[in-house]
């Protein structure tokens, strides 16, 4: 006869409860940012939507900016994952550029209001600004590496891969926030197509040979 299953320890149960509370607070903030600008978002509304108290909030986040940094940490993984096929150079470059920019556009469709909140906060808060810049720098470094490999392969005539990569990444950020940072949201299809046209013309001169 098998032994009865052991009940979770008190410590394990509390850990699960803490993780659930943190997830609820992050989800509530993401939902409310669909309707409110970040600096218009009442903390009480976040905790109410999450079904938690202010005391619980401060157990997880020292202040509103810590909440925002946690949200940025989550979305950074999605942004880094876009366009991996082009970054890795495994197929047709033109198709991969277009596919990657469609993925990026869909990320902004889903999370543009949050990314707008982060961009707004970056103008006021040094910690948020530094983390936002590190995310952009990481994306730029990956794009720079890919452009440099295309130059080495004779498929691109870009003279300064580093600065061109930075220009493309920050152009994406501004253009996509203008399209999806606040309602009403733009039609994603022409937005992604316009980005692809700019990237292909910049990196390859047109369509890569």
Backbone as JSON Lines, residues from 0, in Angstrom:
{"i":0,"aa":"X","n":[0.86,-1.2,0.0],"ca":[0.0,0.0,0.0],"c":[0.89,1.24,0.0]}
{"i":1,"aa":"X","n":[0.61,2.16,-0.93],"ca":[1.47,3.33,-1.06],"c":[1.22,4.3,0.09]}
{"i":2,"aa":"X","n":[2.26,5.05,0.42],"ca":[2.13,6.03,1.5],"c":[1.27,7.19,1.04]}
{"i":3,"aa":"X","n":[0.5,7.82,1.93],"ca":[-0.33,8.96,1.56],"c":[0.53,10.13,1.09]}
{"i":4,"aa":"X","n":[-0.01,10.88,0.13],"ca":[0.73,12.03,-0.39],"c":[0.95,13.04,0.73]}
{"i":5,"aa":"X","n":[2.16,13.6,0.75],"ca":[2.48,14.57,1.77],"c":[1.87,15.91,1.42]}
{"i":6,"aa":"X","n":[1.31,16.57,2.41],"ca":[0.74,17.89,2.18],"c":[1.86,18.91,2.04]}
{"i":7,"aa":"X","n":[1.64,19.91,1.2],"ca":[2.69,20.93,1.04],"c":[3.0,21.58,2.38]}
{"i":8,"aa":"X","n":[4.25,21.89,2.59],"ca":[4.64,22.55,3.82],"c":[4.09,23.97,3.84]}
{"i":9,"aa":"X","n":[4.06,24.56,5.02],"ca":[3.6,25.94,5.15],"c":[4.46,26.88,4.31]}
{"i":10,"aa":"X","n":[5.76,26.64,4.32],"ca":[6.67,27.49,3.53],"c":[6.35,27.39,2.05]}
{"i":11,"aa":"X","n":[6.1,26.17,1.55],"ca":[5.79,25.99,0.14],"c":[4.47,26.66,-0.22]}
{"i":12,"aa":"X","n":[3.47,26.52,0.66],"ca":[2.18,27.16,0.38],"c":[2.32,28.68,0.32]}
{"i":13,"aa":"X","n":[3.1,29.23,1.23],"ca":[3.29,30.68,1.23],"c":[4.02,31.16,-0.02]}
{"i":14,"aa":"X","n":[4.97,30.34,-0.47],"ca":[5.7,30.69,-1.69],"c":[4.74,30.74,-2.88]}
{"i":15,"aa":"X","n":[3.88,29.74,-2.97],"ca":[2.89,29.7,-4.06],"c":[1.96,30.9,-3.96]}
{"i":16,"aa":"X","n":[1.53,31.24,-2.76],"ca":[0.65,32.39,-2.58],"c":[1.34,33.7,-2.98]}
{"i":17,"aa":"X","n":[2.61,33.84,-2.6],"ca":[3.34,35.06,-2.97],"c":[3.48,35.17,-4.48]}
{"i":18,"aa":"X","n":[3.81,34.06,-5.13],"ca":[3.94,34.09,-6.59],"c":[2.62,34.41,-7.26]}
{"i":19,"aa":"X","n":[1.53,33.87,-6.74],"ca":[0.21,34.14,-7.31],"c":[-0.15,35.61,-7.13]}
{"i":20,"aa":"X","n":[0.17,36.18,-5.97],"ca":[-0.12,37.59,-5.72],"c":[0.68,38.48,-6.66]}
{"i":21,"aa":"X","n":[1.94,38.15,-6.86],"ca":[2.77,38.95,-7.76],"c":[2.22,38.9,-9.19]}
{"i":22,"aa":"X","n":[1.86,37.71,-9.64],"ca":[1.3,37.58,-10.99],"c":[0.0,38.36,-11.11]}
{"i":23,"aa":"X","n":[-0.83,38.34,-10.07],"ca":[-2.1,39.07,-10.11],"c":[-1.87,40.57,-10.21]}
{"i":24,"aa":"X","n":[-0.9,41.09,-9.49],"ca":[-0.61,42.52,-9.54],"c":[-0.08,42.93,-10.91]}
{"i":25,"aa":"X","n":[0.8,42.12,-11.48],"ca":[1.32,42.43,-12.81],"c":[0.22,42.37,-13.86]}
{"i":26,"aa":"X","n":[-0.64,41.37,-13.77],"ca":[-1.74,41.24,-14.72],"c":[-2.7,42.41,-14.6]}
{"i":27,"aa":"X","n":[-3.0,42.82,-13.37],"ca":[-3.92,43.95,-13.16],"c":[-3.34,45.23,-13.76]}
{"i":28,"aa":"X","n":[-2.05,45.46,-13.56],"ca":[-1.42,46.65,-14.12],"c":[-1.46,46.63,-15.64]}
{"i":29,"aa":"X","n":[-1.18,45.47,-16.24],"ca":[-1.22,45.36,-17.71],"c":[-2.62,45.65,-18.23]}
{"i":30,"aa":"X","n":[-3.64,45.12,-17.58],"ca":[-5.02,45.33,-18.02],"c":[-5.41,46.8,-17.92]}
{"i":31,"aa":"X","n":[-5.04,47.45,-16.83],"ca":[-5.43,48.85,-16.61],"c":[-4.7,49.79,-17.55]}
{"i":32,"aa":"X","n":[-3.5,49.41,-17.98],"ca":[-2.76,50.26,-18.92],"c":[-3.41,50.28,-20.3]}
{"i":33,"aa":"X","n":[-4.34,49.39,-20.55],"ca":[-5.1,49.46,-21.8],"c":[-6.03,50.66,-21.81]}
{"i":34,"aa":"X","n":[-6.33,51.22,-20.63],"ca":[-7.28,52.34,-20.54],"c":[-6.69,53.61,-19.93]}
{"i":35,"aa":"X","n":[-5.58,53.46,-19.21],"ca":[-5.0,54.61,-18.51],"c":[-3.55,54.81,-18.93]}
{"i":36,"aa":"X","n":[-3.13,56.08,-19.01],"ca":[-1.7,56.37,-19.1],"c":[-1.07,56.03,-17.76]}
{"i":37,"aa":"X","n":[0.23,55.74,-17.77],"ca":[0.89,55.27,-16.55],"c":[0.72,56.24,-15.38]}
{"i":38,"aa":"X","n":[0.93,57.54,-15.62],"ca":[0.88,58.5,-14.52],"c":[-0.55,58.84,-14.11]}
{"i":39,"aa":"X","n":[-1.53,58.32,-14.83],"ca":[-2.93,58.48,-14.44],"c":[-3.47,57.21,-13.79]}
{"i":40,"aa":"X","n":[-2.62,56.22,-13.6],"ca":[-3.06,54.92,-13.12],"c":[-2.99,54.88,-11.59]}
{"i":41,"aa":"X","n":[-4.15,54.86,-10.9],"ca":[-4.14,54.84,-9.44],"c":[-3.68,53.48,-8.92]}
{"i":42,"aa":"X","n":[-2.78,53.52,-7.94],"ca":[-2.31,52.28,-7.34],"c":[-3.45,51.5,-6.69]}
{"i":43,"aa":"X","n":[-4.4,52.23,-6.1],"ca":[-5.55,51.56,-5.48],"c":[-6.33,50.75,-6.5]}
{"i":44,"aa":"X","n":[-6.39,51.24,-7.73],"ca":[-7.13,50.51,-8.76],"c":[-6.4,49.22,-9.15]}
{"i":45,"aa":"X","n":[-5.07,49.27,-9.14],"ca":[-4.29,48.06,-9.42],"c":[-4.56,47.01,-8.35]}
{"i":46,"aa":"X","n":[-4.48,47.41,-7.08],"ca":[-4.67,46.44,-6.0],"c":[-6.1,45.93,-5.95]}
{"i":47,"aa":"X","n":[-7.06,46.8,-6.23],"ca":[-8.46,46.37,-6.22],"c":[-8.71,45.35,-7.31]}
{"i":48,"aa":"X","n":[-8.2,45.63,-8.51],"ca":[-8.41,44.68,-9.62],"c":[-7.73,43.35,-9.32]}
{"i":49,"aa":"X","n":[-6.59,43.4,-8.65],"ca":[-5.88,42.16,-8.3],"c":[-6.52,41.46,-7.11]}
{"i":50,"aa":"X","n":[-7.44,42.14,-6.41],"ca":[-8.06,41.55,-5.23],"c":[-7.13,41.48,-4.04]}
{"i":51,"aa":"X","n":[-6.2,42.46,-3.96],"ca":[-5.2,42.45,-2.9],"c":[-5.14,43.81,-2.23]}
{"i":52,"aa":"X","n":[-4.44,43.87,-1.12],"ca":[-4.34,45.12,-0.37],"c":[-3.05,45.85,-0.73]}
{"i":53,"aa":"X","n":[-2.96,47.12,-0.33],"ca":[-1.73,47.88,-0.52],"c":[-0.56,47.22,0.22]}
{"i":54,"aa":"X","n":[-0.85,46.66,1.38],"ca":[0.2,46.0,2.15],"c":[0.83,44.87,1.35]}
{"i":55,"aa":"X","n":[-0.02,44.09,0.68],"ca":[0.5,43.0,-0.14],"c":[1.3,43.57,-1.31]}
{"i":56,"aa":"X","n":[0.81,44.64,-1.9],"ca":[1.54,45.26,-3.01],"c":[2.97,45.6,-2.58]}
{"i":57,"aa":"X","n":[3.11,46.25,-1.42],"ca":[4.44,46.69,-0.99],"c":[5.33,45.55,-0.53]}
{"i":58,"aa":"X","n":[4.77,44.38,-0.32],"ca":[5.61,43.21,-0.06],"c":[6.36,42.77,-1.32]}
{"i":59,"aa":"X","n":[5.78,43.11,-2.48],"ca":[6.36,42.67,-3.75],"c":[7.1,43.79,-4.47]}
{"i":60,"aa":"X","n":[6.62,45.01,-4.35],"ca":[7.2,46.13,-5.1],"c":[7.38,47.31,-4.15]}
{"i":61,"aa":"X","n":[8.58,47.87,-4.16],"ca":[8.84,48.99,-3.27],"c":[8.02,50.22,-3.59]}
{"i":62,"aa":"X","n":[7.71,50.4,-4.87],"ca":[6.9,51.54,-5.3],"c":[6.35,51.25,-6.7]}
{"i":63,"aa":"X","n":[5.68,52.25,-7.27],"ca":[5.1,52.07,-8.61],"c":[6.18,51.79,-9.65]}
{"i":64,"aa":"X","n":[7.34,52.43,-9.51],"ca":[8.37,52.25,-10.51],"c":[8.93,50.83,-10.48]}
{"i":65,"aa":"X","n":[8.98,50.21,-9.31],"ca":[9.42,48.83,-9.24],"c":[8.44,47.91,-9.97]}
{"i":66,"aa":"X","n":[7.17,48.23,-9.88],"ca":[6.16,47.48,-10.63],"c":[6.41,47.62,-12.13]}
{"i":67,"aa":"X","n":[6.7,48.84,-12.55],"ca":[6.95,49.09,-13.97],"c":[8.2,48.37,-14.45]}
{"i":68,"aa":"X","n":[9.23,48.34,-13.63],"ca":[10.45,47.63,-14.0],"c":[10.2,46.13,-14.14]}
{"i":69,"aa":"X","n":[9.35,45.6,-13.28],"ca":[9.01,44.17,-13.39],"c":[8.26,43.9,-14.68]}
{"i":70,"aa":"X","n":[7.39,44.82,-15.09],"ca":[6.67,44.67,-16.35],"c":[7.63,44.75,-17.53]}
{"i":71,"aa":"X","n":[8.6,45.65,-17.45],"ca":[9.6,45.78,-18.51],"c":[10.42,44.51,-18.63]}
{"i":72,"aa":"X","n":[10.76,43.92,-17.5],"ca":[11.54,42.68,-17.51],"c":[10.79,41.58,-18.24]}
{"i":73,"aa":"X","n":[9.47,41.52,-18.05],"ca":[8.65,40.5,-18.73],"c":[8.62,40.73,-20.23]}
{"i":74,"aa":"X","n":[8.34,41.97,-20.63],"ca":[8.17,42.24,-22.06],"c":[9.5,42.18,-22.81]}
{"i":75,"aa":"X","n":[10.62,42.38,-22.09],"ca":[11.92,42.32,-22.73],"c":[12.19,40.98,-23.38]}
{"i":76,"aa":"X","n":[11.71,39.9,-22.77],"ca":[11.9,38.57,-23.35],"c":[11.17,38.44,-24.68]}
{"i":77,"aa":"X","n":[9.95,38.98,-24.76],"ca":[9.2,38.93,-26.01],"c":[9.9,39.73,-27.11]}
{"i":78,"aa":"X","n":[10.39,40.91,-26.76],"ca":[11.06,41.74,-27.76],"c":[12.34,41.09,-28.27]}
{"i":79,"aa":"X","n":[13.09,40.51,-27.37],"ca":[14.35,39.87,-27.76],"c":[14.11,38.68,-28.68]}
{"i":80,"aa":"X","n":[12.98,38.02,-28.51],"ca":[12.7,36.8,-29.29],"c":[12.21,37.1,-30.71]}
{"i":81,"aa":"X","n":[11.85,38.33,-31.03],"ca":[11.32,38.62,-32.36],"c":[12.44,38.59,-33.4]}
{"i":82,"aa":"X","n":[12.1,38.11,-34.58],"ca":[13.03,38.14,-35.7],"c":[14.23,37.22,-35.56]}
{"i":83,"aa":"X","n":[14.08,36.14,-34.81],"ca":[15.22,35.26,-34.57],"c":[15.75,34.62,-35.86]}
{"i":84,"aa":"X","n":[14.85,34.31,-36.79],"ca":[15.31,33.65,-38.02],"c":[16.26,34.55,-38.79]}
{"i":85,"aa":"X","n":[15.92,35.85,-38.9],"ca":[16.82,36.76,-39.61],"c":[18.1,36.96,-38.81]}
{"i":86,"aa":"X","n":[17.98,37.1,-37.5],"ca":[19.16,37.31,-36.68],"c":[20.13,36.13,-36.78]}
{"i":87,"aa":"X","n":[19.57,34.94,-36.95],"ca":[20.42,33.74,-37.04],"c":[20.86,33.46,-38.46]}
{"i":88,"aa":"X","n":[20.19,34.07,-39.45],"ca":[20.6,33.93,-40.84],"c":[20.44,32.54,-41.4]}
{"i":89,"aa":"X","n":[19.26,31.96,-41.2],"ca":[19.06,30.56,-41.61],"c":[18.29,30.4,-42.92]}
{"i":90,"aa":"X","n":[17.81,31.48,-43.53],"ca":[17.0,31.35,-44.73],"c":[17.09,32.57,-45.61]}
{"i":91,"aa":"X","n":[16.03,32.82,-46.38],"ca":[16.0,33.96,-47.28],"c":[15.92,35.27,-46.47]}
{"i":92,"aa":"X","n":[16.9,36.17,-46.61],"ca":[16.93,37.36,-45.76],"c":[15.69,38.25,-45.89]}
{"i":93,"aa":"X","n":[15.2,38.45,-47.12],"ca":[14.04,39.32,-47.3],"c":[12.81,38.76,-46.59]}
{"i":94,"aa":"X","n":[12.58,37.47,-46.75],"ca":[11.44,36.84,-46.08],"c":[11.6,36.89,-44.56]}
{"i":95,"aa":"X","n":[12.83,36.69,-44.09],"ca":[13.07,36.68,-42.65],"c":[12.92,38.08,-42.05]}
{"i":96,"aa":"X","n":[13.39,39.1,-42.76],"ca":[13.21,40.47,-42.28],"c":[11.72,40.78,-42.15]}
{"i":97,"aa":"X","n":[10.96,40.47,-43.2],"ca":[9.52,40.76,-43.18],"c":[8.81,39.99,-42.06]}
{"i":98,"aa":"X","n":[9.18,38.71,-41.89],"ca":[8.55,37.9,-40.85],"c":[8.9,38.43,-39.46]}
{"i":99,"aa":"X","n":[10.15,38.8,-39.26],"ca":[10.56,39.32,-37.97],"c":[9.86,40.62,-37.62]}
{"i":100,"aa":"X","n":[9.68,41.48,-38.6],"ca":[9.0,42.75,-38.34],"c":[7.51,42.57,-38.13]}
{"i":101,"aa":"X","n":[6.92,41.54,-38.75],"ca":[5.53,41.21,-38.43],"c":[5.42,40.74,-36.98]}
{"i":102,"aa":"X","n":[6.37,39.92,-36.55],"ca":[6.37,39.46,-35.15],"c":[6.51,40.65,-34.2]}
{"i":103,"aa":"X","n":[7.41,41.57,-34.53],"ca":[7.61,42.75,-33.68],"c":[6.36,43.6,-33.63]}
{"i":104,"aa":"X","n":[5.72,43.78,-34.79],"ca":[4.49,44.56,-34.83],"c":[3.41,43.93,-33.96]}
{"i":105,"aa":"X","n":[3.28,42.61,-34.02],"ca":[2.27,41.93,-33.2],"c":[2.59,42.06,-31.71]}
{"i":106,"aa":"X","n":[3.87,42.11,-31.37],"ca":[4.24,42.34,-29.97],"c":[3.76,43.71,-29.51]}
{"i":107,"aa":"X","n":[3.88,44.71,-30.37],"ca":[3.41,46.05,-30.02],"c":[1.88,46.13,-30.03]}
{"i":108,"aa":"X","n":[1.24,45.38,-30.9],"ca":[-0.22,45.32,-30.86],"c":[-0.66,44.8,-29.49]}
{"i":109,"aa":"X","n":[0.0,43.76,-29.02],"ca":[-0.38,43.14,-27.74],"c":[0.06,43.97,-26.54]}
{"i":110,"aa":"X","n":[1.23,44.59,-26.61],"ca":[1.82,45.22,-25.42],"c":[2.17,46.69,-25.61]}
{"i":111,"aa":"X","n":[1.67,47.32,-26.66],"ca":[2.07,48.7,-26.95],"c":[1.72,49.69,-25.87]}
{"i":112,"aa":"X","n":[0.59,49.52,-25.18],"ca":[0.21,50.45,-24.14],"c":[1.19,50.34,-22.96]}
{"i":113,"aa":"X","n":[1.62,49.11,-22.66],"ca":[2.62,48.94,-21.61],"c":[3.95,49.56,-22.04]}
{"i":114,"aa":"X","n":[4.35,49.34,-23.28],"ca":[5.61,49.9,-23.76],"c":[5.56,51.42,-23.8]}
{"i":115,"aa":"X","n":[4.38,51.99,-24.09],"ca":[4.22,53.44,-24.04],"c":[4.39,53.94,-22.61]}
{"i":116,"aa":"X","n":[3.83,53.21,-21.64],"ca":[4.0,53.58,-20.23],"c":[5.47,53.57,-19.84]}
{"i":117,"aa":"X","n":[6.19,52.57,-20.31],"ca":[7.62,52.48,-20.02],"c":[8.39,53.63,-20.66]}
{"i":118,"aa":"X","n":[8.05,53.97,-21.89],"ca":[8.72,55.08,-22.56],"c":[8.42,56.39,-21.85]}
{"i":119,"aa":"X","n":[7.18,56.57,-21.4],"ca":[6.82,57.8,-20.67],"c":[7.59,57.88,-19.36]}
{"i":120,"aa":"X","n":[7.65,56.76,-18.63],"ca":[8.34,56.75,-17.34],"c":[9.84,56.95,-17.51]}
{"i":121,"aa":"X","n":[10.39,56.47,-18.62],"ca":[11.82,56.62,-18.86],"c":[12.24,58.09,-18.93]}
{"i":122,"aa":"X","n":[11.31,58.95,-19.33],"ca":[11.62,60.38,-19.38],"c":[11.68,61.03,-18.02]}
{"i":123,"aa":"X","n":[11.16,60.35,-16.99],"ca":[11.08,60.93,-15.66],"c":[11.92,60.19,-14.62]}
{"i":124,"aa":"X","n":[12.19,58.92,-14.84],"ca":[12.81,58.08,-13.82],"c":[14.11,57.48,-14.35]}
{"i":125,"aa":"X","n":[15.21,57.76,-13.67],"ca":[16.51,57.32,-14.15],"c":[16.66,55.81,-14.19]}
{"i":126,"aa":"X","n":[16.09,55.11,-13.22],"ca":[16.22,53.65,-13.19],"c":[15.48,53.01,-14.36]}
{"i":127,"aa":"X","n":[14.25,53.49,-14.61],"ca":[13.48,52.98,-15.74],"c":[14.21,53.32,-17.05]}
{"i":128,"aa":"X","n":[14.72,54.55,-17.14],"ca":[15.42,54.98,-18.36],"c":[16.63,54.1,-18.62]}
{"i":129,"aa":"X","n":[17.39,53.77,-17.57],"ca":[18.58,52.95,-17.75],"c":[18.21,51.54,-18.21]}
{"i":130,"aa":"X","n":[17.15,50.96,-17.64],"ca":[16.75,49.61,-18.03],"c":[16.2,49.61,-19.46]}
{"i":131,"aa":"X","n":[15.44,50.63,-19.81],"ca":[14.89,50.76,-21.16],"c":[16.03,50.89,-22.17]}
{"i":132,"aa":"X","n":[17.05,51.67,-21.81],"ca":[18.19,51.85,-22.71],"c":[18.97,50.55,-22.86]}
{"i":133,"aa":"X","n":[19.11,49.79,-21.76],"ca":[19.83,48.5,-21.86],"c":[19.1,47.54,-22.79]}
{"i":134,"aa":"X","n":[17.77,47.55,-22.72],"ca":[16.99,46.69,-23.62],"c":[17.24,47.1,-25.07]}
{"i":135,"aa":"X","n":[17.17,48.4,-25.35],"ca":[17.4,48.89,-26.71],"c":[18.82,48.59,-27.17]}
{"i":136,"aa":"X","n":[19.79,48.75,-26.27],"ca":[21.19,48.48,-26.63],"c":[21.38,47.0,-26.96]}
{"i":137,"aa":"X","n":[20.71,46.12,-26.21],"ca":[20.83,44.69,-26.5],"c":[20.25,44.34,-27.86]}
{"i":138,"aa":"X","n":[19.09,44.93,-28.17],"ca":[18.49,44.69,-29.49],"c":[19.39,45.25,-30.59]}
{"i":139,"aa":"X","n":[19.95,46.44,-30.37],"ca":[20.82,47.06,-31.37],"c":[22.07,46.22,-31.61]}
{"i":140,"aa":"X","n":[22.63,45.66,-30.55],"ca":[23.84,44.85,-30.7],"c":[23.57,43.6,-31.54]}
{"i":141,"aa":"X","n":[22.39,43.0,-31.35],"ca":[22.04,41.82,-32.14],"c":[21.87,42.18,-33.61]}
{"i":142,"aa":"X","n":[21.19,43.29,-33.87],"ca":[20.98,43.74,-35.25],"c":[22.32,44.13,-35.88]}
{"i":143,"aa":"X","n":[23.18,44.81,-35.12],"ca":[24.5,45.17,-35.63],"c":[25.29,43.94,-36.08]}
{"i":144,"aa":"X","n":[25.26,42.9,-35.26],"ca":[25.99,41.67,-35.6],"c":[25.47,41.06,-36.89]}
{"i":145,"aa":"X","n":[24.15,41.07,-37.06],"ca":[23.57,40.48,-38.28],"c":[23.92,41.32,-39.51]}
{"i":146,"aa":"X","n":[23.83,42.64,-39.38],"ca":[24.18,43.5,-40.52],"c":[25.64,43.32,-40.88]}
{"i":147,"aa":"X","n":[26.5,43.25,-39.89],"ca":[27.94,43.07,-40.15],"c":[28.19,41.76,-40.9]}
{"i":148,"aa":"X","n":[27.45,40.72,-40.55],"ca":[27.64,39.44,-41.25],"c":[27.15,39.54,-42.69]}
{"i":149,"aa":"X","n":[26.1,40.32,-42.93],"ca":[25.63,40.52,-44.31],"c":[26.63,41.34,-45.12]}
{"i":150,"aa":"X","n":[27.26,42.31,-44.48],"ca":[28.3,43.08,-45.16],"c":[29.47,42.16,-45.52]}
{"i":151,"aa":"X","n":[29.88,41.33,-44.58],"ca":[30.99,40.41,-44.82],"c":[30.68,39.42,-45.94]}
{"i":152,"aa":"X","n":[29.4,39.06,-46.07],"ca":[28.99,38.12,-47.11],"c":[28.77,38.79,-48.46]}
{"i":153,"aa":"X","n":[28.92,40.11,-48.51],"ca":[28.73,40.84,-49.76],"c":[27.3,41.11,-50.12]}
{"i":154,"aa":"X","n":[26.37,40.92,-49.17],"ca":[24.95,41.15,-49.44],"c":[24.48,42.53,-49.0]}
{"i":155,"aa":"X","n":[25.34,43.27,-48.3],"ca":[24.97,44.59,-47.81],"c":[26.14,45.55,-47.97]}
{"i":156,"aa":"X","n":[25.82,46.81,-48.24],"ca":[26.86,47.83,-48.4],"c":[26.83,48.84,-47.25]}
{"i":157,"aa":"X","n":[26.19,48.5,-46.15],"ca":[26.12,49.41,-44.99],"c":[27.54,49.71,-44.52]}
{"i":158,"aa":"X","n":[27.84,51.01,-44.32],"ca":[29.19,51.4,-43.94],"c":[29.42,51.36,-42.43]}
{"i":159,"aa":"X","n":[28.37,51.58,-41.65],"ca":[28.53,51.61,-40.2],"c":[27.42,50.77,-39.57]}
{"i":160,"aa":"X","n":[27.62,49.45,-39.48],"ca":[26.57,48.58,-38.94],"c":[26.07,48.99,-37.56]}
{"i":161,"aa":"X","n":[26.96,49.48,-36.71],"ca":[26.55,49.84,-35.36],"c":[25.52,50.97,-35.36]}
{"i":162,"aa":"X","n":[25.84,52.05,-36.06],"ca":[24.93,53.2,-36.03],"c":[23.66,52.94,-36.84]}
{"i":163,"aa":"X","n":[23.78,52.19,-37.92],"ca":[22.58,51.84,-38.68],"c":[21.66,50.96,-37.84]}
{"i":164,"aa":"X","n":[22.23,50.03,-37.11],"ca":[21.42,49.17,-36.23],"c":[20.71,50.01,-35.18]}
{"i":165,"aa":"X","n":[21.43,50.93,-34.55],"ca":[20.8,51.8,-33.54],"c":[19.68,52.64,-34.15]}
{"i":166,"aa":"X","n":[19.92,53.16,-35.34],"ca":[18.9,53.97,-36.0],"c":[17.64,53.15,-36.3]}
{"i":167,"aa":"X","n":[17.83,51.93,-36.78],"ca":[16.68,51.08,-37.1],"c":[15.9,50.7,-35.85]}
{"i":168,"aa":"X","n":[16.6,50.34,-34.79],"ca":[15.91,49.94,-33.55],"c":[15.12,51.09,-32.96]}
{"i":169,"aa":"X","n":[15.72,52.28,-32.9],"ca":[14.99,53.41,-32.31],"c":[13.9,53.93,-33.24]}
{"i":170,"aa":"X","n":[14.1,53.8,-34.57],"ca":[13.01,54.13,-35.48],"c":[11.82,53.21,-35.24]}
{"i":171,"aa":"X","n":[12.09,51.9,-35.11],"ca":[11.02,50.96,-34.8],"c":[10.26,51.38,-33.56]}
{"i":172,"aa":"X","n":[11.0,51.7,-32.5],"ca":[10.37,52.04,-31.23],"c":[9.44,53.25,-31.37]}
{"i":173,"aa":"X","n":[9.91,54.3,-32.0],"ca":[9.08,55.52,-32.13],"c":[7.87,55.26,-33.03]}
{"i":174,"aa":"X","n":[8.11,54.61,-34.15],"ca":[7.02,54.38,-35.11],"c":[5.97,53.45,-34.54]}
{"i":175,"aa":"X","n":[6.41,52.39,-33.88],"ca":[5.45,51.43,-33.33],"c":[4.7,51.98,-32.14]}
{"i":176,"aa":"X","n":[5.33,52.82,-31.33],"ca":[4.59,53.48,-30.25],"c":[3.56,54.45,-30.81]}
{"i":177,"aa":"X","n":[3.92,55.16,-31.88],"ca":[2.95,56.06,-32.49],"c":[1.74,55.29,-33.02]}
{"i":178,"aa":"X","n":[1.97,54.05,-33.47],"ca":[0.89,53.24,-34.03],"c":[0.09,52.5,-32.97]}
{"i":179,"aa":"X","n":[0.77,52.06,-31.9],"ca":[0.1,51.15,-30.96],"c":[0.27,51.53,-29.48]}
{"i":180,"aa":"X","n":[0.88,52.68,-29.22],"ca":[1.09,53.08,-27.83],"c":[-0.16,53.52,-27.13]}
{"i":181,"aa":"X","n":[-1.09,54.09,-27.88],"ca":[-2.35,54.58,-27.3],"c":[-3.48,54.35,-28.3]}
{"i":182,"aa":"X","n":[-4.68,54.12,-27.82],"ca":[-5.82,53.98,-28.74],"c":[-6.07,55.3,-29.46]}
{"i":183,"aa":"X","n":[-6.64,55.27,-30.67],"ca":[-6.99,54.07,-31.44],"c":[-5.75,53.45,-32.07]}
{"i":184,"aa":"X","n":[-5.74,52.12,-32.14],"ca":[-4.58,51.42,-32.68],"c":[-4.63,51.38,-34.2]}
{"i":185,"aa":"X","n":[-3.45,51.41,-34.8],"ca":[-3.35,51.37,-36.26],"c":[-3.58,49.96,-36.77]}
{"i":186,"aa":"X","n":[-3.73,49.85,-38.08],"ca":[-3.81,48.55,-38.74],"c":[-2.4,47.96,-38.8]}
{"i":187,"aa":"X","n":[-2.16,46.81,-38.2],"ca":[-0.79,46.29,-38.13],"c":[-0.18,45.9,-39.48]}
{"i":188,"aa":"X","n":[-1.0,45.5,-40.44],"ca":[-0.44,45.0,-41.7],"c":[0.36,46.05,-42.45]}
{"i":189,"aa":"X","n":[-0.19,47.25,-42.71],"ca":[0.64,48.25,-43.4],"c":[1.8,48.76,-42.56]}
{"i":190,"aa":"X","n":[1.66,48.74,-41.25],"ca":[2.77,49.15,-40.38],"c":[3.94,48.2,-40.55]}
{"i":191,"aa":"X","n":[3.68,46.89,-40.47],"ca":[4.74,45.9,-40.63],"c":[5.35,45.98,-42.04]}
{"i":192,"aa":"X","n":[4.51,46.21,-43.05],"ca":[5.01,46.3,-44.43],"c":[5.92,47.52,-44.6]}
{"i":193,"aa":"X","n":[5.54,48.63,-43.99],"ca":[6.37,49.84,-44.09],"c":[7.72,49.63,-43.42]}
{"i":194,"aa":"X","n":[7.72,49.0,-42.25],"ca":[8.98,48.71,-41.58],"c":[9.87,47.81,-42.43]}
{"i":195,"aa":"X","n":[9.27,46.78,-43.02],"ca":[10.04,45.87,-43.85],"c":[10.66,46.6,-45.04]}
{"i":196,"aa":"X","n":[9.91,47.5,-45.65],"ca":[10.44,48.25,-46.79],"c":[11.64,49.11,-46.37]}
{"i":197,"aa":"X","n":[11.53,49.76,-45.23],"ca":[12.63,50.6,-44.74],"c":[13.86,49.74,-44.42]}
{"i":198,"aa":"X","n":[13.65,48.63,-43.7],"ca":[14.77,47.78,-43.33],"c":[15.46,47.18,-44.56]}
{"i":199,"aa":"X","n":[14.68,46.69,-45.51],"ca":[15.28,46.07,-46.69],"c":[16.05,47.11,-47.5]}
{"i":200,"aa":"X","n":[15.48,48.3,-47.67],"ca":[16.17,49.34,-48.43],"c":[17.44,49.78,-47.71]}
{"i":201,"aa":"X","n":[17.4,49.83,-46.38],"ca":[18.55,50.3,-45.62],"c":[19.67,49.26,-45.6]}
{"i":202,"aa":"X","n":[19.33,48.02,-45.32],"ca":[20.36,47.0,-45.15],"c":[20.84,46.45,-46.48]}
{"i":203,"aa":"X","n":[19.89,46.27,-47.42],"ca":[20.23,45.57,-48.67],"c":[20.16,46.44,-49.92]}
{"i":204,"aa":"X","n":[19.65,47.65,-49.8],"ca":[19.49,48.5,-50.97],"c":[18.19,48.25,-51.68]}
{"i":205,"aa":"X","n":[17.62,47.11,-51.5],"ca":[16.31,46.73,-52.05],"c":[16.04,45.33,-51.5]}
{"i":206,"aa":"X","n":[15.87,44.36,-52.4],"ca":[15.74,42.96,-51.99],"c":[17.12,42.3,-52.1]}
{"i":207,"aa":"X","n":[17.57,41.58,-51.06],"ca":[18.9,40.98,-51.14],"c":[19.05,40.01,-52.28]}
{"i":208,"aa":"X","n":[20.22,40.03,-52.9],"ca":[20.49,39.13,-54.02],"c":[20.58,37.72,-53.51]}
